[in-house]
């Protein structure tokens, strides 16, 4: 009798013994996409404030379309991780707060409230970073 015949099968399992769910991985990827899009948002703002007017459109599209859509997908993934995988309950709440902050951020940008717009942008970037570091699969 060989060792393989007596030991339980470990095929398909990571070496650490922890099972990583695909939904949690998708959520992690979504958080990284949000981080990249939020960083790009700051770069676009800097470029158009530097006198490159064309970058204002990029800033607007990223802020009104790309970031909110990614955040909405993040809320859905956080709900799935919470419900299916018994993830932490704070995750969908924080993700929903991120979506709400992004929607408020868009309205502030459209109305020209620059001081609050910039401050909220920093808070949003911080929330995305917190979610990245705290929500590990």
C-alpha positions as a printed Julia matrix, in Angstrom:
137×3 Matrix{Float64}:
   0.0    0.0     0.0
   1.35   3.41   -0.92
   1.1    6.65    1.03
  -1.31   8.04   -1.57
  -3.78   5.21   -0.92
  -3.9    5.76    2.83
  -3.89   9.57    2.99
  -7.0   11.56    2.13
  -6.87  13.19   -1.27
  -5.61  16.77   -1.26
  -6.07  17.49   -4.96
  -7.27  20.95   -5.8
  -6.45  22.36   -2.38
  -3.8   25.0    -1.74
  -0.68  23.94    0.14
  -1.67  26.05    3.15
  -4.9   24.16    3.67
  -6.98  27.33    3.25
  -9.61  27.35    0.55
  -9.74  30.57   -1.46
 -13.08  31.28   -3.01
 -13.41  32.63   -6.54
 -15.86  35.33   -5.41
 -13.38  36.63   -2.85
 -10.66  36.69   -5.5
 -12.95  38.55   -7.9
 -13.69  41.07   -5.15
  -9.97  41.55   -4.53
  -9.4   42.16   -8.25
 -12.29  44.64   -8.25
 -10.72  46.51   -5.34
  -7.43  46.74   -7.23
  -9.28  48.05  -10.29
 -10.95  50.64   -8.07
  -7.56  51.65   -6.65
  -6.07  52.07  -10.13
  -9.1   54.04  -11.35
  -9.01  56.28   -8.26
  -5.31  56.96   -8.78
  -5.95  57.69  -12.46
  -8.68  60.1   -11.37
  -6.16  62.13   -9.38
  -3.72  62.09  -12.3
  -6.43  63.27  -14.72
  -7.35  66.09  -12.32
  -3.74  67.18  -12.03
  -3.29  67.17  -15.79
  -6.32  69.31  -16.49
  -5.49  71.69  -13.63
  -2.06  72.03  -15.22
  -3.71  73.51  -18.3
  -4.45  70.44  -20.4
  -8.19  70.96  -20.9
  -8.73  67.65  -22.72
  -8.02  65.72  -19.51
 -11.12  67.23  -17.9
 -13.27  64.92  -20.06
 -11.23  61.91  -18.95
 -11.65  63.01  -15.35
 -15.41  63.4   -15.83
 -15.9   60.03  -17.57
 -13.79  58.19  -15.01
 -15.56  59.88  -12.1
 -19.13  59.69  -13.35
 -19.04  56.33  -15.11
 -16.05  54.08  -14.48
 -15.61  54.51  -10.72
 -19.33  54.24   -9.82
 -19.77  51.14  -12.01
 -16.73  49.47  -10.45
 -18.03  50.4    -6.99
 -21.46  48.95   -7.8
 -19.81  45.69   -8.86
 -17.79  45.82   -5.63
 -21.0   46.1    -3.59
 -22.44  43.07   -5.39
 -19.27  41.04   -4.85
 -19.09  42.08   -1.19
 -22.69  40.94   -0.71
 -21.87  37.59   -2.33
 -18.78  37.13   -0.16
 -20.81  37.98    2.93
 -23.81  35.76    2.12
 -22.19  32.82    0.33
 -18.83  32.61    1.98
 -19.72  33.82    5.47
 -17.55  36.9     5.0
 -17.55  39.85    7.39
 -20.76  41.88    7.61
 -18.91  45.2     7.51
 -17.7   44.51    3.97
 -20.98  45.23    2.11
 -21.62  48.23    4.37
 -18.19  49.74    3.64
 -18.59  48.97   -0.08
 -22.0   50.64   -0.09
 -20.48  53.64    1.68
 -17.82  53.79   -1.03
 -20.48  53.81   -3.75
 -22.41  56.54   -1.95
 -19.24  58.62   -1.5
 -18.46  58.29   -5.21
 -21.94  59.46   -6.17
 -21.67  62.45   -3.83
 -18.19  63.09   -5.25
 -19.61  63.27   -8.78
 -22.26  65.77   -7.72
 -19.68  67.92   -5.94
 -17.49  67.91   -9.03
 -20.37  68.88  -11.31
 -21.37  71.77   -9.05
 -17.8   73.06   -8.75
 -17.35  72.56   -5.01
 -13.63  71.97   -5.39
 -12.56  72.14   -1.73
 -14.97  69.42   -0.6
 -14.47  67.51   -3.87
 -10.72  67.19   -3.29
 -11.08  66.29    0.4
 -13.69  63.62   -0.33
 -11.47  62.26   -3.11
  -8.7   61.69   -0.59
 -11.14  59.98    1.78
 -12.36  57.74   -1.05
  -8.81  56.76   -1.9
  -8.21  55.97    1.76
 -11.37  53.84    1.97
 -10.33  51.85   -1.09
  -6.9   51.29    0.47
  -8.49  50.2     3.74
 -10.76  47.77    1.93
  -7.75  46.36    0.07
  -5.78  45.76    3.24
  -8.66  44.52    5.42
 -10.63  42.39    2.94
  -8.25  39.56    2.24
  -9.51  36.21    1.0
